[in-house]
């Protein structure tokens, strides 16, 4: 199922195109409002959510409420675990 997010808070502030290197591991989404990691977690409704993760073996992302909707931007991923798969 493909979903198109039309609300402004769900739209990326910059495109994630092939010409953007995204660093060694590729690009990762984040909230441009607060700098937190952002992702889509289907189990939490399929919308963009803020999350924390220490990227250690066996750890899992922790979704949390930041008090605002994520405003999505893209930055170079710091870990291969956080990079977007295309």
Secondary structure, 3 states (H helix, E strand, C coil): CCCCCCCHHHCCCCCCCCCCCCCCCCEEEEECCCCCEEEECHHHCCCEEEEECCCCCCCCCEEECCCCCCCEEEEECCCCCCCCCC
